[in-house]
Amino acid sequence: MQATTQTEVNEASVAATGGDAASPAAFGGACVSTLVVLKRQCYLAVSDPLQYAARFIMCPFVCCFFGVVYVAARKQEQEQVPFRLFYLWWILAIPPCLNIISIISSTHEMKLVVYEIKNGMYRSGSYVASTTLVQLPLLLALALATCTVVFLVGNWPWDNFGSFVIAYAIQLLVFESLAQLLAIVFANPIIGMLCFLMYWSSSIVFCGLVFRGADVVWPFRAFYYTLPMKWSFNSLGYDIYHPAVYNGAADCVPGANVTTDQGAAVCPTSGFYCSDASQTLGCYGRDGEQVLSTLHLTYESLNSDDERLMDAGIMLVMVAILKVSFAAVLVRAVLASDSPMSHPTVADARPRPRVAPV
């Protein structure tokens, strides 16, 4: 009897204080609740087509469509270098936009989640951790499926396929985290979808392909550095250009005499020349480093240096900021919600004597 009473006292103390996160019991309870929520989120991710199933179909299909449009870019020729870049831009832009469909289901789910957390079924951290654990493998699988189709259709070199998939999955995670945040910030999913479109459209405009970031006035230039596609554009551009060799150009010593189809010429300072000297503006280089250096003159985001780790790190920082913001807004929504109604007890059901008014 004494042990039972002491157990009841301990449970009441934990409930009154909100639990001690450092205690083994609280830690074990948090792990159990996280596993329970994780199981439910896995079921929803598989059964709800609005979350991932539709994207596994649409993303490869869209990439195939643009691959057919840019089918000539399969050739590793000088004149196809910019068109291969444009195909990459479409691959970067379209699949992340499809994350917008998850806002509809997530907005309705957030109402239930806030109610469950308020009733003490689990904690906010358990929900954030479980949804993240579901997003990581599914987005990696989505990136793998999409990139496999892209490399096959676009005839891209497979040397950097692994790093390409990882960087692409991180970019998808940025937009997925944004969609999750907007689902809790706005009760109306239409408003959340409009905000997502604004973020996505600004990201593709400020990725460095449409215009140079240095040409934009402040404070709008901040979008060039704080939106994700600028960093993924540089990383993925390095992956597809660097290992390839492009026909129509040859290495040379700067200042040395070379022979072209039009006659004798002088090797330029870039260290390569094209046999068709009349196409000087369309001569990008023989190897990936030369091509990226030439493209950098027009597209500021691209760089011949290997900055893939830095680009991935910056996008992961964006993911962390969005996840922390989501957790903070979720906690605030739980605290601002109405208190759950207590269930009536036997004592509450007893008839009470009526008191005559004075």
Secondary structure, DSSP 8 states (H G I E B T S, - for coil): -HHHHHHHHHHHHHHHHT--TTSHHHHHHHHHHHHHHHHHHHHHHHH-IIIIIHHHHHHHHHHHHHHHHTGGGGS-BGGGHHHHHHHHHHHHHHHHHGGGGHHHHHHHHHHHHHHHHHTTSS-HHHHHHHHHHHHHHHHHHHHHHHHHHHHHHHT--STTHHHHHHHHHHHHHHHHHHHHHHHHH-SSHHHHHHHHHHHHHHHHHTTSSSS-GGGS-TTTTHHHHHSTHHHHHHHHHHHHHTT-B-BTEEE--TT-EEEETTEEEE--TTSEEES-GGGGGG---SBHHHHHHHHHTT-TT--SS--HHHHHHHHHHHHHHHHHHHHHHHHHHHHHS--------HHHHS--------
